[in-house]
Amino acid sequence: MKAPEPVQRLKHRRDSALSTLVGAVPYAGFLGIQFERHGDELTAILPYSEMLIGNPILPALHGGVIASFLEVTAIIELSWAMLWDELESGRLTPEAMADNLPRLPKTIDFTVDYLRTGLPRDAYARARVNRSGRRYASVHVEAWQDNRARLFAQATGHFLMPQRKDD
Amino acid sequence: MPENDAQDFIKALPFARALGMRLDQIGEGHAQLSMDWDARFVGDPATGVIHGGAVSALMDTCGGAAVLSYPGALGTATIDLRIDYMRAATPGQRITARAECYHVTRRVAFVRATAHDEDSANPVATASGAFTFDRKEQP
């Protein structure tokens, strides 16, 4: 059996692939969205900033900010899931990825449920790929603030997968 | 609401200001908002196409403005919004959204919206959603 990859190298390889993927999306940077990784599980973080407010009287996060946060989370999760096997097998390296950015899935439709007012504080989101075929994928996203069980928004979206070279 | 108040309303929303939204028209349950293409709003660097989330933010704000311009409206919040993306918005072109609040009940407003770039014959996206409808004091 092959010796396992040293843990620091493995973490560095995965983290640099993730930061290349996220760093390539200007709109994620504009909103200040970050991703945390535990194994293959991603958590998106939207640190609060005054710019994200929609209703200054309440105050509350803008509905468009919430929709954007959920859609960014869905696309990054779907891309991450799509690239994971290639990254783990070594067929794709973070360096090769940075030189030749992967094509991203395209949103077909996206439906957001606003369950509660988005408070002026950090928000978190996780996406689950419910189905990912060669062409189409269905993704569900949940977002919360203080309590994981008290969602303030959720969304479902359908995506067109990028055509791979071997197709 | 009068034109100047409506323009002030959009400018008072920090995120609408951050995206550079402009209110073009409003009244009687209809609104039109637009925003410029901006490199910071790009979703896919390979194509330069604006992120769906930014289009969604424009449509959501436009829908909310349409509800607020409906006679008797006092306040509103989005309950749900579905966006269908028909095609990629052409990089560099201004995006315009039009929303119509086509029905209201005592507490709910129903909205549809369309977004297009400088080719106004081919929509970039359509949306439909439900918003809360907070009324001025009931008799």
Contacts between the chains, C-beta under 8 A, distances in Angstrom:
chain1	res1	chain2	res2	distance
A	24	B	45	5.1
A	25	B	42	7.7
A	25	B	43	6.1
A	25	B	44	7.5
A	25	B	45	7.1
A	25	B	51	7.3
A	26	B	39	6.3
A	26	B	40	5.5
A	26	B	41	7.1
A	26	B	42	4.4
A	26	B	43	7.8
A	26	B	45	6.7
A	27	B	40	7.0
A	27	B	41	5.3
A	27	B	42	6.1
A	27	B	43	5.3
A	27	B	50	7.7
A	27	B	51	3.8
A	27	B	53	6.4
A	27	B	54	6.1
A	29	B	40	7.7
A	30	B	40	4.4
A	30	B	41	6.5
A	31	B	53	8.0
A	50	B	14	5.9
A	51	B	14	5.4
A	51	B	15	6.3
A	51	B	18	4.6
A	52	B	14	7.2
A	52	B	15	5.8
A	53	B	13	7.4
A	53	B	14	4.4
A	53	B	15	6.3
A	54	B	13	5.4
A	54	B	14	7.5
A	54	B	15	5.4
A	54	B	16	7.4
A	54	B	61	7.7
A	55	B	13	7.3
A	55	B	77	7.8
A	56	B	12	5.9
A	56	B	13	7.1
A	56	B	14	6.6
A	60	B	77	7.9
A	62	B	13	6.6
A	62	B	14	7.6
A	62	B	15	3.7
A	62	B	16	7.3
A	62	B	57	6.7
A	62	B	60	7.7
A	62	B	61	7.6
A	63	B	57	7.6
A	63	B	60	4.4
A	63	B	61	7.8
A	63	B	64	7.3
A	63	B	77	7.5
A	63	B	78	4.4
A	63	B	81	7.2
A	64	B	15	6.2
A	64	B	19	7.6
A	64	B	53	7.2
A	64	B	54	7.8
A	64	B	56	5.9
A	64	B	57	2.3
A	64	B	58	7.1
A	64	B	60	4.6
A	64	B	61	6.1
A	65	B	15	5.5
A	65	B	57	6.9
A	67	B	53	5.8
A	67	B	56	4.3
A	67	B	57	6.6
A	67	B	60	6.4
A	67	B	81	6.8
A	67	B	83	7.8
A	68	B	51	6.9
A	68	B	53	2.8
A	68	B	54	6.6
A	68	B	56	6.4
A	68	B	57	5.9
A	69	B	53	7.5
A	70	B	53	8.0
A	71	B	51	7.3
A	71	B	52	5.4
A	71	B	53	4.4
A	71	B	56	6.8
A	72	B	51	7.2
A	72	B	53	6.1
A	75	B	43	7.5
A	101	B	45	6.3
A	101	B	46	6.0
A	103	B	44	7.7
A	103	B	46	6.1
A	104	B	43	7.4
A	104	B	44	5.0
A	104	B	46	7.6
A	106	B	44	7.9
A	106	B	85	7.3
A	106	B	88	7.6
A	107	B	52	4.5
A	107	B	83	7.9
A	107	B	85	5.1
A	108	B	84	7.4
A	108	B	85	6.3
A	109	B	82	6.4
A	109	B	83	6.5
A	109	B	84	4.7
A	109	B	85	6.8
A	110	B	52	6.4
A	110	B	56	6.9
A	110	B	82	7.2
A	110	B	83	5.2
A	110	B	85	7.7
A	111	B	80	6.6
A	111	B	81	7.3
A	111	B	82	4.1
A	111	B	83	7.7
A	112	B	56	7.7
A	112	B	78	7.7
A	112	B	80	6.4
A	112	B	81	5.4
A	112	B	82	7.8
A	113	B	79	7.7
A	113	B	80	5.1
A	114	B	77	6.9
A	114	B	78	5.0
A	114	B	79	6.1
A	114	B	80	6.6
A	114	B	81	7.9
A	117	B	77	7.4
